[in-house]
Amino acid sequence: MIKKEMGARHYLFPQPAALIGANVHGKPNYLVAAWCGVMQAQPPLIYVALRKERYTLIGIEENGTYSINVPSADIVVETDYCGTVSGKDTDKSKVFTTFYGKLETAPMIKECPANMECRVVDVLDFGGTHKMFIGEIVMSYVTEDVLAGDWPEIKKMDPIIFSTDGTYWRFGYSIGKAYKIGKEYHHRPKG
Amino acid sequence: MIKKEMGARHYLFPQPAALIGANVHGKPNYLVAAWCGVMQAQPPLIYVALRKERYTLIGIEENGTYSINVPSADIVVETDYCGTVSGKDTDKSKVFTTFYGKLETAPMIKECPANMECRVVDVLDFGGTHKMFIGEIVMSYVTEDVLAGDWPEIKKMDPIIFSTDGTYWRFGYSIGKAYKIGKEYHHRPKG
């Protein structure tokens, strides 16, 4: 276990490959982002960090709303496509089927099994390359086919993993339940 | 693709199962957290959201430093164990081999293939259950055995995925390169 110093860089694995939706000048636009995450359950907060020159930013600032959509592996081409072209030059509104929810200005993607519509509650800017939009989740939507009670079944949902080295992955197999498998630690030989 | 309204809840997949390290009263303490993510590349910012009553909080506020450690599937029991007991009642300093870096007060885990030591640059509190600690990454460390150039090889690193339904998973197989597979979109029949 020899450690190598890598400089001040991020090595967080896994990250999501989420599609961020915003209406820019009244038209749906989507981009793919790995830098988003949950911040709080009650009230439910989430964030997305976006490079300041991104076209989507205009829409988020225009409406104070955005969506986070979780794509399946079967739309990885469309997902990545939304990261390779800018809404500035290319109309991405027809790549997916858009629907709207409570906020009316946060476009969401029907083809994605899970969607969260968010109202911006804070914007952070530390003087670097990115702005962080903290959003309160106003309503979430899940495609009925993937649901098992309150939660999507991973194998049906088939979410895309973004790996920090710039590759997309599928989930493999489950290795245990949280707050449960850890109890085995007590029965292990120590030392 | 019939959508079901799920209430204002988070459905972000995947999330990391990161081990957060802090010295509490001079002793290393580790907890497992899924609510962390990258915020910016330059300067490199990352965050972790922690329930306010967590013991680890005391250490982060004491030193203004913490670490984010990425565990492998082979230590999933130890990882989850750190989420099932509190440092208040249980000494978790011997679960892993601790090492320190530049900051000297952010304990890191030798058994984890990737480690980031962070200096707190901001603390957010939206009056809910959690506090968010935004940290600047001061130095990162990767175990040499898992490295292929500048990046860990996923199959060697074998990071743990936290699924929002409370289960841990391993990575499956790669389905493409970011900023590359999306180019296939241009060659697809539309309509």
Chai-1 contact restraints between the chains, C-beta under 6 A:
chainA,res_idxA,chainB,res_idxB,connection_type,confidence,min_distance_angstrom,max_distance_angstrom,comment,restraint_id
A,M1,B,K110,contact,1.0,0.0,6.0,A-B,restraint_1
A,M1,B,T143,contact,1.0,0.0,6.0,A-B,restraint_2
A,I2,B,E144,contact,1.0,0.0,6.0,A-B,restraint_3
A,K3,B,Y141,contact,1.0,0.0,6.0,A-B,restraint_4
A,K4,B,V142,contact,1.0,0.0,6.0,A-B,restraint_5
A,K4,B,E144,contact,1.0,0.0,6.0,A-B,restraint_6
A,M6,B,S140,contact,1.0,0.0,6.0,A-B,restraint_7
A,M6,B,V142,contact,1.0,0.0,6.0,A-B,restraint_8
A,A8,B,P44,contact,1.0,0.0,6.0,A-B,restraint_9
A,A8,B,I137,contact,1.0,0.0,6.0,A-B,restraint_10
A,A8,B,V138,contact,1.0,0.0,6.0,A-B,restraint_11
A,A8,B,M139,contact,1.0,0.0,6.0,A-B,restraint_12
A,R9,B,S140,contact,1.0,0.0,6.0,A-B,restraint_13
A,H10,B,V38,contact,1.0,0.0,6.0,A-B,restraint_14
A,H10,B,P44,contact,1.0,0.0,6.0,A-B,restraint_15
A,Y11,B,A114,contact,1.0,0.0,6.0,A-B,restraint_16
A,Y11,B,S140,contact,1.0,0.0,6.0,A-B,restraint_17
A,L12,B,P16,contact,1.0,0.0,6.0,A-B,restraint_18
A,L12,B,V38,contact,1.0,0.0,6.0,A-B,restraint_19
A,F13,B,V70,contact,1.0,0.0,6.0,A-B,restraint_20
A,F13,B,P159,contact,1.0,0.0,6.0,A-B,restraint_21
A,P14,B,P14,contact,1.0,0.0,6.0,A-B,restraint_22
A,P14,B,P16,contact,1.0,0.0,6.0,A-B,restraint_23
A,P14,B,I161,contact,1.0,0.0,6.0,A-B,restraint_24
A,P16,B,L12,contact,1.0,0.0,6.0,A-B,restraint_25
A,P16,B,P14,contact,1.0,0.0,6.0,A-B,restraint_26
A,W35,B,G37,contact,1.0,0.0,6.0,A-B,restraint_27
A,W35,B,V38,contact,1.0,0.0,6.0,A-B,restraint_28
A,G37,B,W35,contact,1.0,0.0,6.0,A-B,restraint_29
A,G37,B,G37,contact,1.0,0.0,6.0,A-B,restraint_30
A,V38,B,H10,contact,1.0,0.0,6.0,A-B,restraint_31
A,V38,B,L12,contact,1.0,0.0,6.0,A-B,restraint_32
A,V38,B,W35,contact,1.0,0.0,6.0,A-B,restraint_33
A,M39,B,A49,contact,1.0,0.0,6.0,A-B,restraint_34
A,M39,B,M132,contact,1.0,0.0,6.0,A-B,restraint_35
A,Q40,B,G128,contact,1.0,0.0,6.0,A-B,restraint_36
A,Q40,B,T129,contact,1.0,0.0,6.0,A-B,restraint_37
A,Q40,B,H130,contact,1.0,0.0,6.0,A-B,restraint_38
A,Q42,B,G128,contact,1.0,0.0,6.0,A-B,restraint_39
A,Q42,B,T129,contact,1.0,0.0,6.0,A-B,restraint_40
A,P43,B,G128,contact,1.0,0.0,6.0,A-B,restraint_41
A,P44,B,A8,contact,1.0,0.0,6.0,A-B,restraint_42
A,P44,B,H10,contact,1.0,0.0,6.0,A-B,restraint_43
A,A49,B,M39,contact,1.0,0.0,6.0,A-B,restraint_44
A,V70,B,F13,contact,1.0,0.0,6.0,A-B,restraint_45
A,A73,B,I175,contact,1.0,0.0,6.0,A-B,restraint_46
A,V76,B,I175,contact,1.0,0.0,6.0,A-B,restraint_47
A,V76,B,G176,contact,1.0,0.0,6.0,A-B,restraint_48
A,V77,B,I181,contact,1.0,0.0,6.0,A-B,restraint_49
A,V77,B,E184,contact,1.0,0.0,6.0,A-B,restraint_50
A,V77,B,Y185,contact,1.0,0.0,6.0,A-B,restraint_51
A,D80,B,A178,contact,1.0,0.0,6.0,A-B,restraint_52
A,D80,B,I181,contact,1.0,0.0,6.0,A-B,restraint_53
A,D80,B,G182,contact,1.0,0.0,6.0,A-B,restraint_54
A,Y81,B,G182,contact,1.0,0.0,6.0,A-B,restraint_55
A,Y81,B,Y185,contact,1.0,0.0,6.0,A-B,restraint_56
A,T84,B,Y179,contact,1.0,0.0,6.0,A-B,restraint_57
A,T84,B,G182,contact,1.0,0.0,6.0,A-B,restraint_58
A,K110,B,M1,contact,1.0,0.0,6.0,A-B,restraint_59
A,A114,B,Y11,contact,1.0,0.0,6.0,A-B,restraint_60
A,G128,B,Q40,contact,1.0,0.0,6.0,A-B,restraint_61
A,G128,B,Q42,contact,1.0,0.0,6.0,A-B,restraint_62
A,G128,B,P43,contact,1.0,0.0,6.0,A-B,restraint_63
A,T129,B,Q40,contact,1.0,0.0,6.0,A-B,restraint_64
A,T129,B,Q42,contact,1.0,0.0,6.0,A-B,restraint_65
A,H130,B,Q40,contact,1.0,0.0,6.0,A-B,restraint_66
A,M132,B,M39,contact,1.0,0.0,6.0,A-B,restraint_67
A,I137,B,A8,contact,1.0,0.0,6.0,A-B,restraint_68
A,V138,B,A8,contact,1.0,0.0,6.0,A-B,restraint_69
A,M139,B,E5,contact,1.0,0.0,6.0,A-B,restraint_70
A,M139,B,A8,contact,1.0,0.0,6.0,A-B,restraint_71
A,S140,B,M6,contact,1.0,0.0,6.0,A-B,restraint_72
A,S140,B,R9,contact,1.0,0.0,6.0,A-B,restraint_73
A,S140,B,Y11,contact,1.0,0.0,6.0,A-B,restraint_74
A,Y141,B,K3,contact,1.0,0.0,6.0,A-B,restraint_75
A,V142,B,K4,contact,1.0,0.0,6.0,A-B,restraint_76
A,V142,B,M6,contact,1.0,0.0,6.0,A-B,restraint_77
A,T143,B,M1,contact,1.0,0.0,6.0,A-B,restraint_78
A,E144,B,I2,contact,1.0,0.0,6.0,A-B,restraint_79
A,E144,B,K4,contact,1.0,0.0,6.0,A-B,restraint_80
A,W151,B,D165,contact,1.0,0.0,6.0,A-B,restraint_81
A,I154,B,S163,contact,1.0,0.0,6.0,A-B,restraint_82
A,P159,B,F13,contact,1.0,0.0,6.0,A-B,restraint_83
A,I161,B,P14,contact,1.0,0.0,6.0,A-B,restraint_84
A,S163,B,I154,contact,1.0,0.0,6.0,A-B,restraint_85
A,D165,B,W151,contact,1.0,0.0,6.0,A-B,restraint_86
A,G166,B,A178,contact,1.0,0.0,6.0,A-B,restraint_87
A,T167,B,S174,contact,1.0,0.0,6.0,A-B,restraint_88
A,T167,B,K177,contact,1.0,0.0,6.0,A-B,restraint_89
A,Y168,B,I175,contact,1.0,0.0,6.0,A-B,restraint_90
A,Y168,B,G176,contact,1.0,0.0,6.0,A-B,restraint_91
A,W169,B,F171,contact,1.0,0.0,6.0,A-B,restraint_92
A,W169,B,S174,contact,1.0,0.0,6.0,A-B,restraint_93
A,R170,B,G172,contact,1.0,0.0,6.0,A-B,restraint_94
A,R170,B,I175,contact,1.0,0.0,6.0,A-B,restraint_95
A,F171,B,W169,contact,1.0,0.0,6.0,A-B,restraint_96
A,F171,B,G172,contact,1.0,0.0,6.0,A-B,restraint_97
A,G172,B,R170,contact,1.0,0.0,6.0,A-B,restraint_98
A,G172,B,F171,contact,1.0,0.0,6.0,A-B,restraint_99
A,G172,B,G172,contact,1.0,0.0,6.0,A-B,restraint_100
A,S174,B,T167,contact,1.0,0.0,6.0,A-B,restraint_101
A,S174,B,W169,contact,1.0,0.0,6.0,A-B,restraint_102
A,I175,B,A73,contact,1.0,0.0,6.0,A-B,restraint_103
A,I175,B,V76,contact,1.0,0.0,6.0,A-B,restraint_104
A,I175,B,Y168,contact,1.0,0.0,6.0,A-B,restraint_105
A,I175,B,R170,contact,1.0,0.0,6.0,A-B,restraint_106
A,G176,B,V76,contact,1.0,0.0,6.0,A-B,restraint_107
A,G176,B,Y168,contact,1.0,0.0,6.0,A-B,restraint_108
A,K177,B,T167,contact,1.0,0.0,6.0,A-B,restraint_109
A,A178,B,D80,contact,1.0,0.0,6.0,A-B,restraint_110
A,A178,B,G166,contact,1.0,0.0,6.0,A-B,restraint_111
A,Y179,B,T84,contact,1.0,0.0,6.0,A-B,restraint_112
A,I181,B,V77,contact,1.0,0.0,6.0,A-B,restraint_113
A,I181,B,D80,contact,1.0,0.0,6.0,A-B,restraint_114
A,G182,B,D80,contact,1.0,0.0,6.0,A-B,restraint_115
A,G182,B,Y81,contact,1.0,0.0,6.0,A-B,restraint_116
A,G182,B,T84,contact,1.0,0.0,6.0,A-B,restraint_117
A,E184,B,V77,contact,1.0,0.0,6.0,A-B,restraint_118
A,Y185,B,V77,contact,1.0,0.0,6.0,A-B,restraint_119
A,Y185,B,Y81,contact,1.0,0.0,6.0,A-B,restraint_120
